[in-house]
Amino acid sequence: MSDSRKFIVCTSINPPTEAIRRFDACTDWTLIVVGDRKTPDDYRLENGIYLSPGDQEKLAPELSGLIGWNCIQRRNLGFVLALDEGAQIVATVDDDNIPHDDWGTGLLVGTTTPIKSYVIDDCCFDPVGATEHGHLWHRGFPLQLLSGRDYSRSETIHTRIDVQADFWNGDPDIDAVCRMEHAPDVTFDPENFPFTANKPGPFNSQNTFLTRDALSRYFMVPGVGRMDDIWASYHLQHLGYTVAYARASVTQLRNVHDLTGDLVGEFVGYERTIDMVKEIAGGTYDARNYWPEQALAAYDAYLRRVGA
């Protein structure tokens, strides 16, 4: 195990993938893979930590019970362990995102730095639309705002970066509607990064770096389908944490998905995220209006467990 205070957290129900093997070989980072009841019983890592279902129940029994099984939100247990182990920076990744050779280097997260900031009048920012692939949009960006995206104004600001959301070449993190229409295979020009915005925007859990303080309040929301990480991102920004979007540092070789199933899992976002971001912009947002009751109880258990 690395002596670093930088951790990588991932969930997987597969045998170790190419991405997992590469993350496990990162000498400056400690990998934590959170298992589930579908994960092979003989799952092994060369260097990192495998957190078995039994380990999770011992680590945070109340939280484990409230989250339930066979869901990606088990990743929250990995966040607990990373914080217990003294992590200062945590990367949350997926097992189908192949890290580039320079992954995890030159990080802005945890620093105060000058950065390009888009100035938008609307209540939500789409980071994908700010790139050369402006026909696409980030998963979780409200479809109702697509026609009004405007990137004509920007300024340089000096700000602390609490979250660094790196992009992904190959099959990017777009929603099912966008993927059905475009089926993209893209490469993002690194010259377009980094940037932030004056309004909140979505970020995901598949190639994102968080400071210890931000992670202690970041929580993948059970019971909201494929909005689990998206609504978590908006909630964190509502609390005042700043996100910067940075160059692609992985290539996504996306696991097999049923796009119709993805569409169903995203529908709650198509329907309700627009109201959420409007309320965040207006200062009236309350998670209790969006998160299921059990998710709220789980978040409370998480906050108490990590001492936030």
N, C-alpha and C positions, 0 to 999 in steps of 0.2 A: 504494500500500500504506500502511496505517496505521502510525504510529510507535509504536503501543501495544505493550505486552508482554502483551496479551491476544489469544489465538488461538482460532479456531473450526476444528475438524477434522471432516470429513465424507467418506464414500465415496459414489460414485454411478456407476451404469452408464447413467444417463439424460442427455439434454441438460439444460442448466441449468433447474431447476424454479423455481416461484414461491418456494419456501422458500430455495433457493440464491441467487436474485437478491436476496432481502431480507437474508439473512445477509451477502452480498457488499457490501451498501450500508451495513452498520453501521460508522460512522466510527471508533469506538473499538476496533475489533477487526480482526484480519487473518484472513481465511478461507483455509483450505487444503482443497482438494478432492482426494482421493486417487482416481486413476483405476484402472481395471482393463482387462483385455483386451476387455471388452464396451463400454467407454465410447467414445462417438463420437470419432473421430480429431481432429475440429475443435473439441473442447471448449474454451471460452474463458470467462474471468471478466473483469469490468470492473476490479476492484480487487485481488482476491485472487490466490492462487497455485494453479495447477493442477499437481499432481504426477503426471506421466505414468508409465506403466509403465517406460519407459526411465530416467526420473529416479529412480524408486524403486530400480532395480537398481544405480544408481551411488551412491545415498545409503547403502544398507545391504545390500550384496549377499548376505551370509550370511543375514541375517534374511529378506530377500525370498524366497530359495530355500526356506527352511524353512517359511514360511507357505503358499506356493503361490498359485495364481491363481484368479480367479473366486470370491472369497469376501470377506465384509465385514471379515474380520480384516486385510485390507490397510490398514485404518485405523491399525494400529500404526505403519506407515511415516510417516503424518502426524504421529503423536505424536513420533516421532524428529525430524522436521524442526522442529516447534514448539519442542521443547526445544533443538535446535541454534540456533534463532533467538532464544533468550533468554526464551521464554514464562514468565510467572509464574502466569498463570491460563489454563487451556485448557478450552473447552467442546467436548464431543463431541456431535454432532447428527446427525439423519437428514434426507434430502432431501425428506421428505414431512411435515415438521413446520414449520408456518408460524409464525414468531416474532411475538409480539404487539409492540405499539409500545414497551412497557416492558421487553422482553426484555433480559437482561444488566445490568439496573440494580438498585441496592439489594442487591448480593450479600452474603451472609454468609460465603461460602467464603474461607478465609484469615484469618478473624477469630476472636477469642475472645469469646464472647457468652453471655448467659443465654438458655436455650431450654427449652421444654417437652419433657420426656423421659418417654415411656411406660415404666412398670415392668411387665414381663411375666415370668412364671415359666417359660414355655416356652423352647426353644432358638433360636427364630427369630421375627422381627417382620415382620408384613405391613403396609406403610404404607398401601395402598389401603383396607384394612379400617378404618383409623383415621379415615376421612373419612365424609361423609354417604352415600357409596355403598358401604356395608359389605357388600352382597351380592356385590361384586366382589373380586378379589384380584390382586396384582401377579404378572406373569409371573416364574416362578422361585421363588415361595413354595411350600414343600412342601404338596401336596394333603393329605398325611396329617395336617397340623396345622390344617386349616381349621376343624373343628368346635370347636377349643379356643381360638380367638382371643378375647382378653380385653383390653379397653382401659379398664378401670374404675379403674386406678391410674396416676397420673402425678406428676411433681415437676418443679420448675425447677432445672436444673443450669447451671453455668458451664463451658463447654467450647470448645475450638478446633474449628472446622469445617474439615475437610480436603477434603470432598466435599459439594457441594450438588446434590441431585437434584431438579430442578424437575419438576412434574407436567405434564400434557397434557390439554387439553380435546378434545372430539370423540371420537375412537376411542382409548381409553386403552391403555396397555401392559399388557394382560392376556394370559393364555395361551390356547391354542386351545380348551381345554375351556370356559373361561369365556366366550370369544367365541362359540362355537357355541351355548351356552345362552342368553346374554343379549343378544348383538349390541348393545352399549350405544353411545349417543351422549350424552356427559355434559358437564356443566360443574361443576368443583370450586369450592366456596366458598373464596375466599382467606382468610376468617377462620379456617379450620381449620389454617392453616400459620403459621410453620414448626414442625417438631417433629423429635425424634430418639427413640431408644429405648435401653434398657440391653442389648439383644441385637442381633446383626447382622440386617439385612434386605436384600432384593434392591434393587439399583438398576441402571438400564440405561445404554446408551451413546447414547441418542437425544436427551437434553436435560439433560445433566449437566455440572457445572463441577468441575474438580479443580485443586488447587494444583500447583505444579511438583514438589514433593516426592512427592505422592501419584501424580502421573502417571508419575513415573520408575519406579514399581513396579506400575502398573496395566497389564494386558495382556489384550487380547481373545483368548481361547483358541481356537486352531484345532482342528478335529477333534471338536468336541463339539456340533455342530448349533446350535440356538437358545439354548444355554446359554453361548455364548461370552462375552457381557458379564455374564451373571448369575454364573457361577462366578468371573469376574474380580472382581466386586463382593464376593463372600464372601471371596475370597482376600485382597483389600486390607484388609477389616475384620479378618481374622485377624491381619494384620500390625500392627494397632493404630490404623488410620486411622478417623476419625469421620465419619459421613455425617449430614447434615440433609436432610430433605425439605421442599421449599418450594412455593409457590403455582404453579399452572399458568401457564406463560409462552409456550406454543405451543399451536396447534390442529393436531391430527394429521389430515391428509387421507390416510389410509393407502393406500399403493400396493397394487395388486392382489395378493392372496395366495391361495394354495390352502390352506384351513384344515386339510385332511387332511394335506397336506405339512408344515404347521406343527406339527401334532400329532406326526407322525413325528420331526421335528427336535427336539421338546421331550421326547421319551420318555426320553432318558437322564437328564433332570432329574427327571421324575416318579419314576424308579426310584432315583436315587442321591443327589439333593440332601438328602434327609432324613438320610442317614448323614453327609453332609458337615457339615451344620449342628450335628448332635449332637457330632461330633468337634471342631468349632471350640469349642463350648460346654465340652467336656470337656478341652480343651487337648491333644488327640491328633491333630489334623488334620495331614495331610501331602499336599501337592498331587500327589505321585508316586503316590498311591493312586487318583487321579481323572483327571488329565490324561494324554492319550496321550504316548508317548515323544517323538514329533516336536514336540509342543506344548511339552514341557519343554525340549527343545533350543532351540526358538525363543525361549522366555522367557529362557533363559540368554543367548542372543545379543542379545536386546533389552537386558537389564540391562548387559551388557558395552558395548554400543554407546552407551547413554546415560550410562554411568559411575555406575550405581546401586550 
